[in-house]
């Protein structure tokens, strides 16, 4: 396994791969296997894994090279979480190229499946946070 130094060449390549996955996955996120509600936690889990969030935050939000999401103060506040997803922060890249529905879905996954909060984040909430 390759060690990835934040800001190093391998890190930049990982970001490029993740961003490419976003571009390629945009046509498959609404595929037949995806949940009916595009902002559901299940859709969010698919996006979370596809765009590479889990490679840094872990599949269960336990944190690998990025902060853990379990019990995170950022996750507890919807507006703060949405802005972090959209604009990044620290070593996290921005994901503002995702649709409002996709961002809401990721937020709902992180809030309800990784933590025990309400999953009620909507695309309208994301629009307001942009």
N, C-alpha and C positions, 0 to 999 in steps of 0.2 A: 504494500500500500504506500502510495506517495504522500509525503508530508506536504501540506499546502500552507505556505506562508502568506498571510494576508498582505495583499499588495504585490506579491511576487508574480512571476510569469504563470505558474500553475494555477494560482488563484484567479488571475485574469482569464485564463483558458476556461476554468470552471464556470465563471460568470458568463462567458460567451456561449458555452454549451447550454447553460440554463436559459439564457435569453433566446437561443435558437429553439430550444424545446418549447418555450412559450409561443413563439411564432408558428412552429409546426403543429402544436397542440390546439391552436385556436379553432381549427376545423374539426377536431375530434372530441372536444369537450362536450358538445351536445349530442354525441353519438348515442346509439340505441341503448348502450349499457349505462349511460349516465342517468341519474335520477331525473324525474320529471321537473322538479323545481330547480332552476339553474342557480339559485342562491342557497340551496340546502347544504347542510354540513357534509353530506355524502359527496356532493359535487365538489365541495371545498377540499375534501380529503384527496380526491383525484387530482385536483389542480396543485395542491400542496406537494404531492409526491412527484407530479410531472415536471413542475418548474424548478425542482431542486431544493425546496424549503427544508425537506426532511434530511437532506445531506448535511446541513449545518445544525438544524434545530432538533433532529431526531424524529422518527416516525411517531413517537408518543410525546414529543415536546420536551424530552429529557435534556436536551442541549448536548451538542457534540463539540463543534468549534464555535458555536454561537450560543447566546444565553438560552437557558431553559425557558420554555413557555409555561410550564406547569407552575401555577401560583404567581405568575408574573403580574406586577402592578400595571404594566402596559396593556396586558390582555384584559384586565378588569375594567378598563375604561374604553368604551367603544371608539370615541373620537381619536384617542391617542393611538389605539391599535390600527385604525384605518389610515391615519397619517403615516405611521411607521411602515405599513405595507406599501402605501402609495409612494412615499418619498424616501424610504430607507432611513438610515441613520447609523452612525458608527461604521462598522464594516458591512452592514447589510445594504445591498443595492436596492434602488427603487424599482417597484413593479407597477408604475403608473401607466404602463402600456396594456395592462389587463382591463377588461371591461368592468363597469360598475358591478354587474352581476357576479363576475368572477371574484372580485375583491370581497364582496359581501359573502360569497360562498366560503372563501378561505377564512374570513373572520368568524363565520358561524362554526366552521370546523374547529378552529383553534379555541373558541370560547366554549363550545358545548361538548366536544368530544375529548379535547385535551384537558379542559377545565370543566367546571360544573356550573357554567353561567348560561343564561338564556341565549338561544341562537337567533334572536330576532333582528339581526342586522339586515337591512334592506339595501337595494341598489340606490334608493333615494338617499339613504344615510351616506353612502359613498360619494354621491354627487355633491352633497353638501360639504363633505370633507375635502374635496378636490380644490 
